[in-house]
Amino acid sequence: MKLALYLGCLIPTEQYAYEISTREVLPRLGVDLADLKGFACCGTPVRSINSLGWLYLSARVMAIAEEADLDLLPLCNTCHLSLCTTRDTLQNVDGAKTKVNSLLADEGLKYEGNHRVWHVVELLHDQIGLEKIRSVAKRSLKDVKFASHIGCHAIRPNELGRIDNPENPRKLDELIEALGAESPNYPERLDCCGYALSLTRPDTALSMTGEKVKTLKEYGFHGLITTCPLCHRMYDAKQSEAGSAVGASLNLPVLYYLQLLGLTMGLNEEKLGLALNQTPVDSLISEIL
């Protein structure tokens, strides 16, 4: 299986660990990752002020992948939502596809809408499958309990046909459980990470992050597993600030799912970018190894 890897903006500028672990793990599961020239922003930052600009930027990403005859794999929840929303808009709003293609034509591109946009959880769970995940895990995570955080944009809005049940998403939990770990439900599972407010109300955003992490510690979770760079930024890079916002000392390890999977496959920490995680993952790694 060959996919066009789309990193978006945050991963290649800050969340390097996600790219590193993705490039190490997915090829070992039979996924060939193609790097295509010309990718830019998915358009989300301009959506509220220039809807046509957003549609153009998002459709442009998909058109580049279509030109290479490849399905697309964005690693960011927000990028995935932007691309899927654009696809829905261009399919259902009269004249939108024609207008966007008139702009893309200046670059010799054309959006057809005939290729799939994958989410990494969807790819791992639905395509690669839990049996394959179980078969590559060499190290057991028995007696380790993780909280999953799928992220808002992966499961909403439901009318777009997102990757899992918006009220009770289980795919990420099942992927964690396939490695031998526990991933039980908890009341705050669907709470937002706070990133959406981080630019306009940073104190509120950090409080949202901190309250959730503090609660997870109280529940006895050994770590938090993410699949979105924006969520990961809040729970990992911003955890210390979030602790200050809620008056607590927080030290919950936060890993990308592909980092966790890579560890169970026997890959070393350097190959998975774990030195870039800013939460205390060393204690968790020692339990796994």
C-alpha positions in Angstrom: 0.0 0.0 0.0 1.4 3.4 -1.0 0.2 6.7 0.4 1.1 10.3 0.0 2.3 11.5 3.4 1.0 15.0 4.3 2.7 16.5 7.3 0.8 19.8 7.5 2.5 22.8 9.2 3.0 21.9 12.9 4.7 18.5 12.4 7.7 19.6 10.3 8.2 22.8 12.4 7.7 21.5 15.9 6.2 18.0 16.4 9.2 16.2 14.8 8.7 13.0 16.8 5.4 12.3 15.0 7.1 12.3 11.6 10.1 10.3 12.9 8.0 7.6 14.4 5.6 7.5 11.4 8.5 7.0 9.0 9.9 4.2 11.1 6.8 2.3 12.0 4.4 2.4 9.0 6.8 1.0 6.4 7.3 -2.0 8.7 3.5 -2.6 8.4 3.5 -2.6 4.7 2.8 1.1 4.1 5.0 2.9 1.5 5.1 6.6 2.3 5.6 8.9 -0.7 6.8 12.5 -0.3 5.3 14.7 -2.9 6.6 18.2 -3.9 4.4 21.2 -3.6 2.4 20.5 -0.5 1.5 23.6 1.6 -1.0 24.5 4.4 -4.4 22.8 4.5 -6.1 26.2 4.7 -7.6 25.9 8.1 -6.0 29.2 9.5 -7.8 31.3 6.8 -11.1 29.5 6.7 -12.9 32.1 8.9 -11.8 35.0 6.8 -11.5 33.6 3.3 -13.6 30.6 2.6 -12.5 30.4 -1.1 -8.8 30.6 -0.1 -9.4 27.8 2.4 -11.1 25.6 -0.2 -8.3 26.3 -2.7 -5.5 25.5 -0.3 -7.2 22.3 0.9 -8.2 21.1 -2.6 -4.7 21.9 -3.8 -3.2 19.3 -1.4 -5.6 16.7 -2.6 -5.0 17.6 -6.2 -1.3 17.1 -5.8 -1.9 13.6 -4.4 -4.4 12.8 -7.2 -1.8 13.9 -9.8 0.4 11.1 -8.3 -2.5 8.7 -8.3 -2.2 8.2 -4.5 -4.5 8.3 -1.5 -3.5 10.8 1.1 -2.4 10.4 4.7 -2.5 13.6 6.8 -1.2 13.0 10.3 -3.0 16.0 11.9 -6.6 15.7 13.0 -7.3 19.3 11.9 -5.7 18.8 8.5 -7.8 15.6 8.0 -11.0 17.5 8.9 -10.1 20.4 6.6 -9.5 18.0 3.7 -12.7 16.0 4.3 -14.8 19.2 4.8 -13.4 20.6 1.5 -14.2 17.3 -0.3 -17.8 17.4 1.0 -18.2 21.1 0.0 -16.8 20.6 -3.5 -19.1 17.7 -4.0 -22.3 19.2 -2.7 -22.1 23.0 -3.2 -23.1 24.1 -6.7 -20.2 25.8 -8.5 -17.6 25.3 -5.8 -15.6 22.6 -7.6 -15.6 24.6 -10.8 -14.4 27.7 -9.1 -11.6 26.0 -7.2 -10.5 24.1 -10.3 -10.3 27.4 -12.2 -7.7 28.5 -9.6 -5.9 25.2 -9.6 -5.6 25.3 -13.4 -3.1 28.2 -13.1 -0.7 25.5 -11.6 -1.7 22.8 -14.0 -3.6 21.0 -11.2 -7.2 19.7 -11.1 -9.2 18.3 -8.2 -11.4 15.3 -9.1 -12.3 14.0 -5.6 -11.6 10.3 -6.5 -8.9 9.4 -4.0 -9.3 8.6 -0.3 -8.1 10.7 2.6 -7.0 8.4 5.4 -6.7 9.1 9.1 -3.8 7.2 10.9 -6.2 5.5 13.3 -8.5 4.5 10.5 -5.5 3.2 8.5 -4.1 1.1 11.5 -7.5 -0.2 12.7 -9.5 -0.7 9.6 -6.9 -1.4 6.9 -3.9 -2.9 8.5 -6.0 -4.5 11.2 -5.7 -5.5 14.9 -4.4 -9.0 14.1 -1.5 -7.5 12.3 -0.8 -5.1 15.1 -0.9 -7.9 17.6 1.5 -10.0 15.5 4.2 -7.3 15.3 4.2 -6.5 19.0 7.2 -8.3 20.5 7.0 -6.7 24.0 4.0 -7.0 26.2 2.3 -4.1 27.8 0.5 -6.2 30.3 -0.5 -4.4 33.5 0.1 -1.0 31.8 -3.0 1.3 31.7 -3.2 4.1 29.1 -5.8 6.8 28.6 -6.6 7.4 24.9 -7.2 10.8 23.5 -8.6 10.7 20.0 -9.2 14.4 19.6 -12.3 16.4 18.7 -11.6 16.8 14.9 -11.2 13.0 14.4 -14.7 12.3 15.4 -16.8 15.4 14.7 -18.8 16.7 13.0 -20.6 13.3 12.6 -22.4 14.3 9.4 -19.1 14.3 7.5 -18.6 10.6 8.3 -15.7 10.9 10.7 -13.4 8.0 11.7 -15.3 6.7 14.7 -18.4 7.0 16.8 -18.5 10.6 18.1 -20.1 9.6 21.4 -18.2 6.4 22.1 -15.0 6.2 19.9 -13.2 2.9 20.5 -10.7 2.4 17.6 -7.8 4.0 19.4 -8.6 2.1 22.6 -8.6 -1.2 20.6 -5.3 -0.4 19.0 -3.8 0.2 22.5 -5.4 -3.0 23.8 -4.0 -4.9 20.8 -0.5 -4.3 22.3 -1.6 -5.9 25.6 -2.3 -2.8 27.5 -5.5 -1.6 29.2 -7.3 1.4 27.7 -10.5 1.7 29.8 -13.2 4.3 29.4 -13.1 7.4 31.6 -15.6 10.3 32.0 -13.3 13.0 30.5 -12.3 11.0 27.5 -14.0 13.3 25.0 -12.9 16.5 26.6 -11.1 18.9 24.3 -7.3 19.3 24.8 -7.7 23.1 24.8 -5.7 23.9 21.6 -8.6 25.6 20.0 -8.4 28.3 22.6 -4.7 28.5 22.9 -4.3 31.7 20.8 -7.3 33.7 22.0 -7.7 32.5 25.6 -4.4 30.8 26.6 -5.2 30.7 30.3 -8.4 28.8 29.7 -6.7 26.5 27.2 -4.0 25.6 29.7 -6.6 25.0 32.5 -8.5 22.6 30.2 -5.3 20.7 29.6 -4.2 20.7 33.2 -7.5 19.6 34.6 -7.6 16.6 32.3 -4.1 15.5 33.0 -4.5 16.0 36.7 -7.6 13.8 36.6 -5.8 11.1 34.6 -3.1 10.9 37.3 -5.8 10.5 39.9 -7.3 7.7 38.0 -4.0 5.8 38.0 -3.2 5.9 34.3 0.4 5.3 33.4 0.3 7.5 30.3 -1.7 9.3 27.7 -1.8 8.2 24.0 -2.5 10.7 21.2 -2.6 10.7 17.4 -2.9 14.4 16.7 0.1 16.9 16.9 -2.1 19.7 18.2 -3.4 17.6 21.1 0.0 16.2 21.7 1.4 19.8 21.9 -1.0 20.6 24.7 -0.6 17.5 26.7 3.2 17.1 26.2 4.9 20.3 25.5 2.5 22.4 27.5 2.0 20.1 30.4 4.2 21.9 32.8 2.4 25.2 32.1 -0.9 23.5 32.3 0.1 22.2 35.8 0.8 25.7 36.9 -2.6 26.9 35.6 -4.4 24.3 37.8 -2.0 24.5 40.8 -0.7 20.9 40.4 2.6 19.3 39.6 2.0 17.2 36.6 4.3 14.4 35.2 2.1 12.2 33.1 4.0 10.6 30.1 2.4 11.4 26.8 3.3 9.4 23.6 2.0 9.2 20.1 0.4 5.9 19.4 3.0 5.1 16.7 5.8 5.7 19.3 4.1 3.2 21.6 3.6 0.7 18.8 7.3 1.1 17.8 8.5 0.4 21.3 6.5 -2.9 21.4 7.9 -3.8 18.0 11.4 -3.6 19.5 12.5 -0.3 17.9 14.9 1.8 20.0 14.0 5.2 21.5 16.1 7.2 19.0 14.3 5.7 16.0 11.0 6.8 17.5 12.0 10.4 18.4 11.2 9.8 22.1 14.0 12.1 23.2 11.8 14.9 21.8 8.9 14.2 24.1 8.8 16.7 26.9 7.0 14.6 29.5 8.8 12.0 31.5 8.5 9.1 29.1 11.7 7.4 30.4 9.9 5.9 33.4 7.3 4.4 31.2 9.8 3.1 28.7 11.7 1.3 31.5 8.5 -0.5 32.3 8.0 -1.6 28.7 11.6 -2.6 28.1 
